[in-house]
Amino acid sequence: MQIIEQIYIDGAFVTPHGDEYFDLFNPATEQVIGRVRLADADDARRAIAAAKRAFPAFSRTSKDERIAMLRRMHAAVLAREDELLEAVIEEYGAPVSRARWMARHASDVIEQAAKTLETYAFVRRAGTAEVVMQPLGVAGLITPWNSDAGFICGKLAAALAAGCTAVIKPSEMSAIQTRIVTEALHEAQLPPGVFNIVTGRGDTVGAEISSHPDIAKVSFTGSTVVGRTILRTASETFKRVTLELGGKSPMIVLDDANFDEAIPLALNAGFMNSGQACIAGTRILVPQSRLREFEEGIVAAVAAFQSGDPRDPQTSIGPMVSRKQWDRVQRYIRIGIDEGARLLAGGEGRPDGVATGWFVRPTLFTDVRNDMTIAREEIFGPVLSIIAYRDEQEAIAIANDTPYGLQAYVCSSDLTRAAAVASQIEAGRVLVNTLAHEPAAPFGGFKQSGIGREYGAYGIEAFMEPKAVLGVL
């Protein structure tokens, strides 16, 4: 059992002022595998003070100096990839088929930030003015449990590339992954105070970061409910805010789609990261004229999606991260049944033959209306809804009839037609016949899926303000 009793402040591992301990579980076995001592508001204030002290000098570093720091960070995190892989499986329950990508993603996002920075122009001309992109100050970075290392490294890399210093509050449920990443970043030998990592609860450490006057910028990934609270709190001191929140992404299968390609794409989009993904394509929009054909095909295909032991290479859906999350998913399955949706696959309870672990049966509903709860609310588990539409314009209307707008998917044999449909979807990203990720492209949501963008130049600029200087040209 791992006992984690230190946080990272001002370039050193220190014992938290907070004295609460939090149990860490293996979600595949329901066994306690560790304990973490949580930071409190006092620890958050110490970390903010350290970042504030480090900011004046760090904000004046050159682009080449920051690129060199990012390269060291990349190498250090990459060197711990195997250890991180084990933690992602053990602590989060990610299937081994996906866990390697998650472990590698942590270093990849740092490398991408370095590449973006190489060609980024901090000084530009606008008529007779010189426009300088200036770092905001101390950034508060609050990350979730469903891709702990990737979010820590991605947000931190963007903040440092911009010239900001940072205080990171990762999820307390991912403390083992956080420890590995923190040790790797320490080995990269950044100046003290440039980054600080304080693992604690949202209502203490997160609240302090959101309200503290010395935090200039908050970048948060998580639920829309929490994002709304952060936005209200941050408004008191006019902090700049980036929020990447929930989603209820539509997968539009057009009537000319090849179902042999569209069905696997729809299932992989919906079940990605065991369904615990804000970008999961959980609403599958299918033409009424081909609905029965689609249902028959997807029932056969879903049988190949195994929910079980994350160490089994055949497993594609691992456990839910916690008992609380398992209960949440079970509640939504019951709601779907009670509201009249028809089960095509899955249902309540664990998969057949599974006695322990927070596993969910891959669940597929049809005869779903877009006003049903399972079509409106983010479930964050492997539960998908098939919604029939009459024509293309109704498909677009259904896709946009949601408070969310993070990501969307379009399947079609006609790319011109698919692009035209994509142009009408209210979402930050639309993927046509693919599940590819482009780290140079902006990522973020419309409507209640968030504010602002991450990744690439857009993500770096989220940590800066333009300053116009006249009379010097």
KEMIMAR-81985 format. One record per residue (C-alpha): residue number from 1; residue in three letters; y, z, x. Coordinates in Angstrom, 2 decimals, decimal comma, always signed. Example, Ala and Ser with C-alpha at 12.3 -4.5 7.8 and 13.67 -1.06 7.14 Angstrom:
[rec 1; ALA; [-4,50; +7,80; +12,30]]
[rec 2; SER; [-1,06; +7,14; +13,67]]
***
This chain:
[rec 1; MET; [+0,00; +0,00; +0,00]]
[rec 2; GLN; [+3,41; -0,97; +1,31]]
[rec 3; ILE; [+6,19; +1,60; +1,17]]
[rec 4; ILE; [+9,61; +0,01; +1,61]]
[rec 5; GLU; [+12,29; +2,58; +2,32]]
[rec 6; GLN; [+15,10; +0,63; +3,93]]
[rec 7; ILE; [+17,86; -1,74; +2,91]]
[rec 8; TYR; [+20,04; -3,86; +5,18]]
[rec 9; ILE; [+23,72; -3,04; +5,73]]
[rec 10; ASP; [+26,10; -4,01; +8,54]]
[rec 11; GLY; [+23,43; -5,61; +10,71]]
[rec 12; ALA; [+20,94; -2,74; +10,54]]
[rec 13; PHE; [+18,05; -1,44; +8,46]]
[rec 14; VAL; [+19,17; +1,82; +6,89]]
[rec 15; THR; [+17,82; +4,39; +4,45]]
[rec 16; PRO; [+19,39; +4,05; +1,00]]
[rec 17; HIS; [+21,53; +6,75; -0,52]]
[rec 18; GLY; [+19,58; +6,10; -3,73]]
[rec 19; ASP; [+16,38; +8,11; -4,05]]
[rec 20; GLU; [+14,58; +6,40; -6,96]]
[rec 21; TYR; [+11,26; +4,72; -6,19]]
[rec 22; PHE; [+9,98; +1,65; -8,03]]
[rec 23; ASP; [+6,32; +0,63; -8,19]]
[rec 24; LEU; [+5,33; -2,87; -7,13]]
[rec 25; PHE; [+2,36; -4,51; -8,86]]
[rec 26; ASN; [-0,09; -7,29; -8,23]]
[rec 27; PRO; [+0,16; -9,02; -11,61]]
[rec 28; ALA; [-3,29; -10,58; -11,24]]
[rec 29; THR; [-5,00; -7,16; -10,98]]
[rec 30; GLU; [-2,39; -4,85; -12,59]]
[rec 31; GLN; [-2,77; -2,61; -9,53]]
[rec 32; VAL; [+0,11; -0,91; -7,72]]
[rec 33; ILE; [+0,42; -2,50; -4,27]]
[rec 34; GLY; [+3,61; -0,88; -3,05]]
[rec 35; ARG; [+6,70; +1,17; -3,71]]
[rec 36; VAL; [+10,33; +0,46; -2,91]]
[rec 37; ARG; [+13,17; +2,94; -2,60]]
[rec 38; LEU; [+16,07; +1,59; -4,61]]
[rec 39; ALA; [+19,67; +1,40; -3,52]]
[rec 40; ASP; [+22,38; +2,79; -5,78]]
[rec 41; ALA; [+26,08; +2,13; -6,40]]
[rec 42; ASP; [+27,05; +4,06; -3,27]]
[rec 43; ASP; [+24,84; +1,77; -1,17]]
[rec 44; ALA; [+26,43; -1,25; -2,84]]
[rec 45; ARG; [+29,89; +0,02; -1,92]]
[rec 46; ARG; [+28,81; +0,52; +1,71]]
[rec 47; ALA; [+27,48; -3,01; +1,83]]
[rec 48; ILE; [+30,64; -4,44; +0,28]]
[rec 49; ALA; [+32,76; -2,56; +2,81]]
[rec 50; ALA; [+30,67; -3,96; +5,68]]
[rec 51; ALA; [+31,02; -7,51; +4,35]]
[rec 52; LYS; [+34,75; -7,05; +3,90]]
[rec 53; ARG; [+35,12; -5,91; +7,53]]
[rec 54; ALA; [+33,15; -8,91; +8,75]]
[rec 55; PHE; [+34,99; -11,49; +6,67]]
[rec 56; PRO; [+38,22; -12,04; +8,68]]
[rec 57; ALA; [+36,39; -12,98; +11,87]]
[rec 58; PHE; [+33,57; -14,87; +10,18]]
[rec 59; SER; [+35,90; -16,91; +7,97]]
[rec 60; ARG; [+37,53; -18,28; +11,13]]
[rec 61; THR; [+34,29; -19,47; +12,72]]
[rec 62; SER; [+34,02; -23,18; +13,33]]
[rec 63; LYS; [+31,79; -25,55; +11,45]]
[rec 64; ASP; [+29,61; -25,93; +14,53]]
[rec 65; GLU; [+29,21; -22,17; +14,82]]
[rec 66; ARG; [+28,09; -21,90; +11,21]]
[rec 67; ILE; [+25,68; -24,80; +11,58]]
[rec 68; ALA; [+24,14; -23,06; +14,60]]
[rec 69; MET; [+23,76; -19,85; +12,55]]
[rec 70; LEU; [+22,09; -21,75; +9,73]]
[rec 71; ARG; [+19,71; -23,43; +12,17]]
[rec 72; ARG; [+18,70; -20,02; +13,56]]
[rec 73; MET; [+18,20; -18,73; +10,03]]
[rec 74; HIS; [+16,08; -21,74; +9,16]]
[rec 75; ALA; [+13,85; -21,31; +12,20]]
[rec 76; ALA; [+13,44; -17,58; +11,60]]
[rec 77; VAL; [+12,49; -17,93; +7,93]]
[rec 78; LEU; [+10,18; -20,87; +8,67]]
[rec 79; ALA; [+8,37; -18,76; +11,26]]
[rec 80; ARG; [+7,50; -16,22; +8,54]]
[rec 81; GLU; [+6,25; -18,81; +6,06]]
[rec 82; ASP; [+2,60; -17,73; +6,07]]
[rec 83; GLU; [+3,52; -14,09; +5,54]]
[rec 84; LEU; [+5,87; -15,08; +2,76]]
[rec 85; LEU; [+3,17; -17,23; +1,19]]
[rec 86; GLU; [+0,85; -14,23; +0,98]]
[rec 87; ALA; [+3,57; -12,11; -0,60]]
[rec 88; VAL; [+4,40; -14,78; -3,19]]
[rec 89; ILE; [+0,75; -14,82; -4,28]]
[rec 90; GLU; [+0,15; -11,06; -4,09]]
[rec 91; GLU; [+3,41; -9,75; -5,52]]
[rec 92; TYR; [+4,46; -12,53; -7,87]]
[rec 93; GLY; [+1,12; -14,10; -8,76]]
[rec 94; ALA; [+2,09; -17,67; -7,96]]
[rec 95; PRO; [-0,96; -19,96; -7,87]]
[rec 96; VAL; [-1,83; -21,01; -4,34]]
[rec 97; SER; [-1,35; -24,60; -5,53]]
[rec 98; ARG; [+2,37; -23,85; -5,93]]
[rec 99; ALA; [+2,93; -20,88; -3,62]]
[rec 100; ARG; [+3,12; -22,95; -0,43]]
[rec 101; TRP; [+6,00; -24,97; -1,89]]
[rec 102; MET; [+7,77; -21,74; -2,86]]
[rec 103; ALA; [+7,33; -20,25; +0,63]]
[rec 104; ARG; [+8,56; -23,42; +2,33]]
[rec 105; HIS; [+11,47; -23,80; -0,12]]
[rec 106; ALA; [+13,06; -20,65; +1,34]]
[rec 107; SER; [+13,59; -22,30; +4,72]]
[rec 108; ASP; [+14,20; -25,78; +3,32]]
[rec 109; VAL; [+17,32; -24,71; +1,40]]
[rec 110; ILE; [+18,84; -23,32; +4,59]]
[rec 111; GLU; [+18,12; -26,56; +6,45]]
[rec 112; GLN; [+19,69; -28,54; +3,60]]
[rec 113; ALA; [+22,86; -26,44; +3,77]]
[rec 114; ALA; [+23,12; -27,10; +7,50]]
[rec 115; LYS; [+22,75; -30,85; +6,94]]
[rec 116; THR; [+25,39; -30,83; +4,22]]
[rec 117; LEU; [+27,78; -28,88; +6,41]]
[rec 118; GLU; [+27,51; -31,43; +9,22]]
[rec 119; THR; [+29,46; -34,03; +7,22]]
[rec 120; TYR; [+31,55; -31,73; +5,05]]
[rec 121; ALA; [+35,33; -32,09; +5,36]]
[rec 122; PHE; [+37,19; -28,78; +5,14]]
[rec 123; VAL; [+40,57; -30,49; +5,56]]
[rec 124; ARG; [+41,66; -33,50; +3,45]]
[rec 125; ARG; [+44,81; -35,37; +2,55]]
[rec 126; ALA; [+46,33; -35,57; -0,92]]
[rec 127; GLY; [+49,50; -37,64; -0,81]]
[rec 128; THR; [+51,94; -35,78; +1,46]]
[rec 129; ALA; [+49,88; -32,58; +1,43]]
[rec 130; GLU; [+47,11; -31,27; +3,61]]
[rec 131; VAL; [+44,39; -29,68; +1,48]]
[rec 132; VAL; [+42,31; -27,01; +3,19]]
[rec 133; MET; [+39,10; -25,70; +1,64]]
[rec 134; GLN; [+39,31; -21,96; +2,24]]
[rec 135; PRO; [+36,47; -19,38; +1,84]]
[rec 136; LEU; [+36,99; -16,99; -1,05]]
[rec 137; GLY; [+36,00; -13,72; +0,62]]
[rec 138; VAL; [+33,04; -11,44; +0,02]]
[rec 139; ALA; [+30,38; -13,02; -2,20]]
[rec 140; GLY; [+28,03; -11,01; -4,39]]
[rec 141; LEU; [+24,70; -12,79; -4,78]]
[rec 142; ILE; [+22,35; -11,56; -7,51]]
[rec 143; THR; [+18,90; -13,14; -7,58]]
[rec 144; PRO; [+15,87; -13,09; -9,95]]
[rec 145; TRP; [+12,15; -12,50; -9,41]]
[rec 146; ASN; [+10,74; -15,93; -10,22]]
[rec 147; SER; [+11,66; -17,47; -6,84]]
[rec 148; ASP; [+12,94; -14,53; -4,84]]
[rec 149; ALA; [+13,03; -15,92; -1,32]]
[rec 150; GLY; [+14,34; -19,31; -2,37]]
[rec 151; PHE; [+17,26; -17,87; -4,31]]
[rec 152; ILE; [+18,20; -15,40; -1,56]]
[rec 153; CYS; [+18,19; -18,08; +1,11]]
[rec 154; GLY; [+19,81; -20,79; -1,01]]
[rec 155; LYS; [+22,73; -18,70; -2,19]]
[rec 156; LEU; [+23,26; -17,08; +1,21]]
[rec 157; ALA; [+23,17; -20,40; +3,06]]
[rec 158; ALA; [+25,84; -21,88; +0,79]]
[rec 159; ALA; [+28,06; -18,79; +1,08]]
[rec 160; LEU; [+27,82; -18,70; +4,88]]
[rec 161; ALA; [+28,40; -22,46; +5,15]]
[rec 162; ALA; [+31,65; -21,94; +3,25]]
[rec 163; GLY; [+32,72; -19,09; +5,53]]
[rec 164; CYS; [+32,10; -16,20; +3,12]]
[rec 165; THR; [+30,29; -12,99; +3,92]]
[rec 166; ALA; [+27,77; -11,70; +1,41]]
[rec 167; VAL; [+26,14; -8,79; -0,36]]
[rec 168; ILE; [+22,80; -9,70; -1,92]]
[rec 169; LYS; [+21,09; -7,84; -4,75]]
[rec 170; PRO; [+17,58; -9,22; -5,12]]
[rec 171; SER; [+15,20; -8,23; -7,89]]
[rec 172; GLU; [+13,53; -4,88; -7,32]]
[rec 173; MET; [+10,28; -6,49; -8,53]]
[rec 174; SER; [+10,17; -8,73; -5,43]]
[rec 175; ALA; [+10,74; -6,15; -2,70]]
[rec 176; ILE; [+7,89; -7,29; -0,45]]
[rec 177; GLN; [+9,17; -10,87; -0,40]]
[rec 178; THR; [+12,69; -9,53; +0,17]]
[rec 179; ARG; [+11,53; -7,41; +3,13]]
[rec 180; ILE; [+10,02; -10,47; +4,85]]
[rec 181; VAL; [+13,14; -12,57; +4,30]]
[rec 182; THR; [+15,43; -9,75; +5,45]]
[rec 183; GLU; [+13,47; -9,25; +8,66]]
[rec 184; ALA; [+13,59; -12,99; +9,33]]
[rec 185; LEU; [+17,34; -13,19; +8,73]]
[rec 186; HIS; [+17,87; -10,18; +11,00]]
[rec 187; GLU; [+16,01; -12,02; +13,76]]
[rec 188; ALA; [+18,50; -14,88; +13,43]]
[rec 189; GLN; [+21,12; -12,56; +14,99]]
[rec 190; LEU; [+24,10; -13,07; +12,73]]
[rec 191; PRO; [+27,16; -10,86; +13,31]]
[rec 192; PRO; [+26,91; -7,41; +11,66]]
[rec 193; GLY; [+28,14; -7,32; +8,09]]
[rec 194; VAL; [+27,99; -11,07; +7,52]]
[rec 195; PHE; [+25,07; -10,55; +5,15]]
[rec 196; ASN; [+23,83; -7,35; +3,53]]
[rec 197; ILE; [+20,79; -6,91; +1,28]]
[rec 198; VAL; [+20,59; -4,00; -1,15]]
[rec 199; THR; [+17,58; -3,89; -3,45]]
[rec 200; GLY; [+18,41; -1,98; -6,61]]
[rec 201; ARG; [+18,67; -2,13; -10,35]]
[rec 202; GLY; [+21,02; -4,45; -12,16]]
[rec 203; ASP; [+22,73; -1,67; -14,07]]
[rec 204; THR; [+23,67; +0,13; -10,84]]
[rec 205; VAL; [+23,87; -2,19; -7,82]]
[rec 206; GLY; [+24,42; -5,31; -9,90]]
[rec 207; ALA; [+27,09; -3,63; -11,99]]
[rec 208; GLU; [+28,91; -2,43; -8,86]]
[rec 209; ILE; [+28,91; -5,90; -7,35]]
[rec 210; SER; [+30,18; -7,43; -10,61]]
[rec 211; SER; [+33,04; -4,97; -10,97]]
[rec 212; HIS; [+34,10; -4,13; -7,40]]
[rec 213; PRO; [+37,60; -5,43; -6,58]]
[rec 214; ASP; [+36,56; -6,46; -3,05]]
[rec 215; ILE; [+34,01; -8,95; -4,34]]
[rec 216; ALA; [+35,77; -12,30; -4,68]]
[rec 217; LYS; [+32,84; -14,34; -5,96]]
[rec 218; VAL; [+29,66; -13,62; -7,91]]
[rec 219; SER; [+26,72; -16,02; -7,94]]
[rec 220; PHE; [+24,01; -14,98; -10,39]]
[rec 221; THR; [+20,73; -16,52; -11,45]]
[rec 222; GLY; [+18,95; -14,94; -14,38]]
[rec 223; SER; [+19,07; -14,52; -18,13]]
[rec 224; THR; [+21,91; -15,67; -20,34]]
[rec 225; VAL; [+22,22; -12,14; -21,76]]
[rec 226; VAL; [+22,87; -10,62; -18,33]]
[rec 227; GLY; [+25,05; -13,55; -17,30]]
[rec 228; ARG; [+27,31; -12,91; -20,27]]
[rec 229; THR; [+27,75; -9,27; -19,18]]
[rec 230; ILE; [+28,52; -10,30; -15,60]]
[rec 231; LEU; [+31,09; -12,83; -16,80]]
[rec 232; ARG; [+32,87; -10,22; -18,92]]
[rec 233; THR; [+32,87; -7,69; -16,08]]
[rec 234; ALA; [+33,99; -10,17; -13,45]]
[rec 235; SER; [+36,90; -11,28; -15,62]]
[rec 236; GLU; [+38,61; -7,92; -15,11]]
[rec 237; THR; [+39,34; -8,85; -11,49]]
[rec 238; PHE; [+39,31; -12,65; -11,97]]
[rec 239; LYS; [+36,32; -13,14; -9,70]]
[rec 240; ARG; [+35,08; -16,66; -9,28]]
[rec 241; VAL; [+31,67; -16,89; -10,94]]
[rec 242; THR; [+28,67; -19,18; -10,72]]
[rec 243; LEU; [+25,99; -18,53; -13,33]]
[rec 244; GLU; [+22,64; -20,29; -13,47]]
[rec 245; LEU; [+21,09; -19,00; -16,67]]
[rec 246; GLY; [+18,42; -19,77; -19,25]]
[rec 247; GLY; [+17,12; -23,02; -20,60]]
[rec 248; LYS; [+15,14; -24,60; -23,41]]
[rec 249; SER; [+14,69; -27,97; -21,80]]
[rec 250; PRO; [+13,68; -30,99; -23,90]]
[rec 251; MET; [+11,02; -33,42; -22,72]]
[rec 252; ILE; [+11,82; -36,62; -24,65]]
[rec 253; VAL; [+8,81; -38,92; -24,87]]
[rec 254; LEU; [+10,15; -42,27; -26,09]]
[rec 255; ASP; [+8,01; -44,49; -28,30]]
[rec 256; ASP; [+7,39; -46,98; -25,50]]
[rec 257; ALA; [+6,06; -44,34; -23,10]]
[rec 258; ASN; [+2,65; -44,64; -21,45]]
[rec 259; PHE; [+0,93; -41,48; -22,68]]
[rec 260; ASP; [-1,47; -41,50; -19,72]]
[rec 261; GLU; [+1,61; -40,79; -17,59]]
[rec 262; ALA; [+3,79; -38,92; -20,10]]
[rec 263; ILE; [+1,25; -36,25; -21,09]]
[rec 264; PRO; [+0,53; -34,96; -17,56]]
[rec 265; LEU; [+4,25; -35,06; -16,83]]
[rec 266; ALA; [+5,02; -33,06; -19,98]]
[rec 267; LEU; [+2,41; -30,42; -19,21]]
[rec 268; ASN; [+3,46; -30,05; -15,59]]
[rec 269; ALA; [+7,12; -29,79; -16,63]]
[rec 270; GLY; [+6,30; -27,16; -19,23]]
[rec 271; PHE; [+3,84; -25,09; -17,23]]
[rec 272; MET; [+5,65; -25,20; -13,87]]
[rec 273; ASN; [+5,84; -21,85; -12,10]]
[rec 274; SER; [+3,38; -20,49; -14,70]]
[rec 275; GLY; [+6,00; -21,20; -17,35]]
[rec 276; GLN; [+8,36; -18,72; -15,72]]
[rec 277; ALA; [+11,00; -21,32; -14,93]]
[rec 278; CYS; [+14,45; -21,79; -16,43]]
[rec 279; ILE; [+14,00; -25,57; -16,13]]
[rec 280; ALA; [+10,60; -25,71; -17,84]]
[rec 281; GLY; [+10,32; -28,53; -20,36]]
[rec 282; THR; [+9,23; -26,34; -23,24]]
[rec 283; ARG; [+10,30; -28,62; -26,15]]
[rec 284; ILE; [+8,24; -31,82; -26,17]]
[rec 285; LEU; [+9,89; -34,40; -28,43]]
[rec 286; VAL; [+7,41; -37,01; -29,64]]
[rec 287; PRO; [+7,91; -40,02; -31,96]]
[rec 288; GLN; [+6,49; -39,35; -35,43]]
[rec 289; SER; [+4,80; -42,76; -35,36]]
[rec 290; ARG; [+2,66; -41,74; -32,36]]
[rec 291; LEU; [+2,37; -38,00; -32,98]]
[rec 292; ARG; [-1,38; -37,87; -33,73]]
[rec 293; GLU; [-2,14; -40,03; -30,70]]
[rec 294; PHE; [-0,06; -37,73; -28,52]]
[rec 295; GLU; [-1,69; -34,59; -29,95]]
[rec 296; GLU; [-5,17; -35,89; -29,25]]
[rec 297; GLY; [-4,27; -36,78; -25,69]]
[rec 298; ILE; [-2,49; -33,56; -24,86]]
[rec 299; VAL; [-5,26; -31,35; -26,29]]
[rec 300; ALA; [-7,71; -33,02; -23,92]]
[rec 301; ALA; [-5,30; -32,72; -20,99]]
[rec 302; VAL; [-4,34; -29,08; -21,50]]
[rec 303; ALA; [-7,99; -28,08; -21,08]]
[rec 304; ALA; [-7,62; -28,89; -17,38]]
[rec 305; PHE; [-4,85; -26,31; -16,95]]
[rec 306; GLN; [-6,57; -23,17; -15,73]]
[rec 307; SER; [-4,88; -19,79; -16,19]]
[rec 308; GLY; [-6,46; -17,27; -13,86]]
[rec 309; ASP; [-6,93; -16,10; -10,28]]
[rec 310; PRO; [-3,89; -17,36; -8,33]]
[rec 311; ARG; [-6,04; -17,66; -5,18]]
[rec 312; ASP; [-8,33; -20,20; -6,84]]
[rec 313; PRO; [-7,12; -23,71; -5,85]]
[rec 314; GLN; [-8,03; -24,92; -9,34]]
[rec 315; THR; [-5,61; -22,49; -10,97]]
[rec 316; SER; [-2,34; -24,01; -12,15]]
[rec 317; ILE; [-1,03; -21,08; -14,22]]
[rec 318; GLY; [-0,88; -17,62; -12,68]]
[rec 319; PRO; [-0,17; -14,29; -14,36]]
[rec 320; MET; [+3,09; -13,23; -15,89]]
[rec 321; VAL; [+5,06; -11,16; -13,42]]
[rec 322; SER; [+4,80; -7,88; -15,37]]
[rec 323; ARG; [+3,26; -6,23; -18,42]]
[rec 324; LYS; [+6,69; -6,41; -20,04]]
[rec 325; GLN; [+6,79; -10,16; -19,56]]
[rec 326; TRP; [+3,21; -10,55; -20,83]]
[rec 327; ASP; [+4,09; -8,60; -23,97]]
[rec 328; ARG; [+7,17; -10,77; -24,46]]
[rec 329; VAL; [+5,13; -13,98; -24,33]]
[rec 330; GLN; [+2,49; -12,57; -26,69]]
[rec 331; ARG; [+5,24; -11,66; -29,17]]
[rec 332; TYR; [+6,58; -15,22; -29,17]]
[rec 333; ILE; [+3,10; -16,65; -29,74]]
[rec 334; ARG; [+2,72; -14,40; -32,78]]
[rec 335; ILE; [+6,16; -15,46; -34,02]]
[rec 336; GLY; [+5,20; -19,12; -33,70]]
[rec 337; ILE; [+2,08; -18,57; -35,79]]
[rec 338; ASP; [+3,94; -16,48; -38,36]]
[rec 339; GLU; [+6,68; -19,11; -38,74]]
[rec 340; GLY; [+4,15; -21,80; -39,56]]
[rec 341; ALA; [+3,72; -23,75; -36,34]]
[rec 342; ARG; [+0,20; -25,08; -35,79]]
[rec 343; LEU; [-1,75; -24,09; -32,69]]
[rec 344; LEU; [-3,24; -26,99; -30,78]]
[rec 345; ALA; [-4,36; -24,90; -27,81]]
[rec 346; GLY; [-4,25; -21,35; -26,55]]
[rec 347; GLY; [-2,95; -18,49; -28,63]]
[rec 348; GLU; [-2,74; -14,74; -28,27]]
[rec 349; GLY; [-4,56; -12,68; -25,67]]
[rec 350; ARG; [-5,93; -13,38; -22,22]]
[rec 351; PRO; [-7,87; -16,53; -21,33]]
[rec 352; ASP; [-11,61; -16,43; -21,98]]
[rec 353; GLY; [-13,50; -14,52; -19,31]]
[rec 354; VAL; [-10,41; -12,75; -17,97]]
[rec 355; ALA; [-10,51; -8,97; -18,46]]
[rec 356; THR; [-7,56; -7,79; -16,37]]
[rec 357; GLY; [-4,27; -9,18; -15,17]]
[rec 358; TRP; [-1,22; -10,36; -17,08]]
[rec 359; PHE; [-2,62; -13,79; -17,81]]
[rec 360; VAL; [-1,58; -15,91; -20,79]]
[rec 361; ARG; [-3,61; -18,65; -22,41]]
[rec 362; PRO; [-1,86; -22,04; -21,94]]
[rec 363; THR; [-0,45; -22,39; -25,44]]
[rec 364; LEU; [+0,62; -25,49; -27,29]]
[rec 365; PHE; [+2,18; -25,58; -30,76]]
[rec 366; THR; [+2,77; -28,61; -32,94]]
[rec 367; ASP; [+4,44; -29,10; -36,34]]
[rec 368; VAL; [+7,35; -27,23; -34,80]]
[rec 369; ARG; [+10,82; -27,54; -36,30]]
[rec 370; ASN; [+13,79; -27,23; -34,01]]
[rec 371; ASP; [+15,11; -24,29; -36,02]]
[rec 372; MET; [+12,01; -22,18; -35,36]]
[rec 373; THR; [+12,33; -19,22; -33,00]]
[rec 374; ILE; [+9,90; -20,69; -30,48]]
[rec 375; ALA; [+12,09; -23,81; -30,30]]
[rec 376; ARG; [+15,39; -21,89; -30,02]]
[rec 377; GLU; [+14,71; -19,00; -27,64]]
[rec 378; GLU; [+13,61; -19,02; -24,02]]
[rec 379; ILE; [+10,08; -17,62; -23,83]]
[rec 380; PHE; [+9,57; -17,78; -20,05]]
[rec 381; GLY; [+5,85; -18,29; -20,24]]
[rec 382; PRO; [+3,30; -21,12; -20,70]]
[rec 383; VAL; [+4,10; -21,79; -24,36]]
[rec 384; LEU; [+5,13; -25,32; -25,39]]
[rec 385; SER; [+6,35; -26,76; -28,70]]
[rec 386; ILE; [+5,82; -30,33; -29,92]]
[rec 387; ILE; [+8,63; -31,51; -32,18]]
[rec 388; ALA; [+8,37; -34,87; -33,99]]
[rec 389; TYR; [+11,35; -37,21; -34,38]]
[rec 390; ARG; [+11,91; -40,36; -36,43]]
[rec 391; ASP; [+13,99; -42,49; -34,08]]
[rec 392; GLU; [+15,80; -42,41; -30,76]]
[rec 393; GLN; [+19,06; -41,05; -32,13]]
[rec 394; GLU; [+17,27; -38,18; -33,83]]
[rec 395; ALA; [+15,47; -37,40; -30,56]]
[rec 396; ILE; [+18,81; -37,15; -28,78]]
[rec 397; ALA; [+20,22; -35,00; -31,58]]
[rec 398; ILE; [+17,25; -32,61; -31,43]]
[rec 399; ALA; [+17,42; -32,47; -27,63]]
[rec 400; ASN; [+21,10; -31,46; -27,80]]
[rec 401; ASP; [+20,65; -29,05; -30,73]]
[rec 402; THR; [+20,29; -25,98; -28,52]]
[rec 403; PRO; [+22,62; -23,39; -27,02]]
[rec 404; TYR; [+21,23; -24,34; -23,61]]
[rec 405; GLY; [+21,76; -27,34; -21,35]]
[rec 406; LEU; [+20,17; -26,80; -17,96]]
[rec 407; GLN; [+17,68; -29,62; -17,50]]
[rec 408; ALA; [+16,05; -32,37; -19,55]]
[rec 409; TYR; [+13,31; -34,95; -19,10]]
[rec 410; VAL; [+12,88; -38,49; -20,42]]
[rec 411; CYS; [+9,64; -40,51; -20,37]]
[rec 412; SER; [+9,80; -44,25; -20,99]]
[rec 413; SER; [+8,40; -47,52; -19,69]]
[rec 414; ASP; [+11,92; -48,99; -19,81]]
[rec 415; LEU; [+14,19; -47,45; -17,17]]
[rec 416; THR; [+17,33; -49,03; -18,60]]
[rec 417; ARG; [+16,61; -47,53; -21,99]]
[rec 418; ALA; [+15,68; -44,18; -20,45]]
[rec 419; ALA; [+18,94; -44,11; -18,48]]
[rec 420; ALA; [+20,90; -44,78; -21,65]]
[rec 421; VAL; [+19,17; -41,87; -23,37]]
[rec 422; ALA; [+19,72; -39,64; -20,31]]
[rec 423; SER; [+23,45; -40,39; -20,44]]
[rec 424; GLN; [+23,61; -38,82; -23,91]]
[rec 425; ILE; [+21,77; -35,60; -23,08]]
[rec 426; GLU; [+23,87; -32,46; -22,64]]
[rec 427; ALA; [+22,23; -31,04; -19,52]]
[rec 428; GLY; [+23,12; -30,49; -15,90]]
[rec 429; ARG; [+20,16; -32,54; -14,72]]
[rec 430; VAL; [+18,06; -35,20; -16,43]]
[rec 431; LEU; [+14,80; -36,33; -14,83]]
[rec 432; VAL; [+13,45; -39,73; -15,81]]
[rec 433; ASN; [+9,68; -40,20; -15,37]]
[rec 434; THR; [+9,63; -37,64; -12,56]]
[rec 435; LEU; [+9,57; -33,96; -11,66]]
[rec 436; ALA; [+11,27; -34,52; -8,32]]
[rec 437; HIS; [+13,86; -32,13; -6,90]]
[rec 438; GLU; [+16,93; -33,37; -5,04]]
[rec 439; PRO; [+18,55; -30,55; -3,03]]
[rec 440; ALA; [+21,67; -32,59; -2,28]]
[rec 441; ALA; [+22,43; -33,04; -5,98]]
[rec 442; PRO; [+24,29; -30,42; -8,03]]
[rec 443; PHE; [+22,22; -27,98; -10,06]]
[rec 444; GLY; [+23,50; -25,96; -12,99]]
[rec 445; GLY; [+23,89; -26,01; -16,72]]
[rec 446; PHE; [+25,97; -27,04; -19,68]]
[rec 447; LYS; [+26,77; -24,63; -22,53]]
[rec 448; GLN; [+25,02; -21,25; -22,30]]
[rec 449; SER; [+22,88; -22,36; -19,38]]
[rec 450; GLY; [+25,66; -21,39; -17,04]]
[rec 451; ILE; [+28,90; -22,09; -15,24]]
[rec 452; GLY; [+29,34; -23,98; -11,99]]
[rec 453; ARG; [+26,86; -25,73; -9,72]]
[rec 454; GLU; [+24,63; -24,97; -6,76]]
[rec 455; TYR; [+23,11; -27,09; -3,96]]
[rec 456; GLY; [+24,69; -29,64; -1,68]]
[rec 457; ALA; [+28,44; -29,94; -1,25]]
[rec 458; TYR; [+28,94; -28,73; -4,84]]
[rec 459; GLY; [+27,19; -25,47; -4,03]]
[rec 460; ILE; [+29,20; -24,86; -0,87]]
[rec 461; GLU; [+32,50; -25,62; -2,61]]
[rec 462; ALA; [+31,65; -22,98; -5,22]]
[rec 463; PHE; [+32,45; -20,40; -2,52]]
[rec 464; MET; [+35,84; -21,91; -1,64]]
[rec 465; GLU; [+39,28; -22,56; -3,07]]
[rec 466; PRO; [+41,50; -25,54; -2,15]]
[rec 467; LYS; [+44,81; -24,65; -0,55]]
[rec 468; ALA; [+47,55; -27,30; -0,45]]
[rec 469; VAL; [+49,91; -27,16; +2,52]]
[rec 470; LEU; [+53,04; -29,34; +2,40]]
[rec 471; GLY; [+55,46; -30,26; +5,15]]
[rec 472; VAL; [+52,94; -30,44; +7,97]]
[rec 473; LEU; [+52,04; -34,14; +7,72]]
***
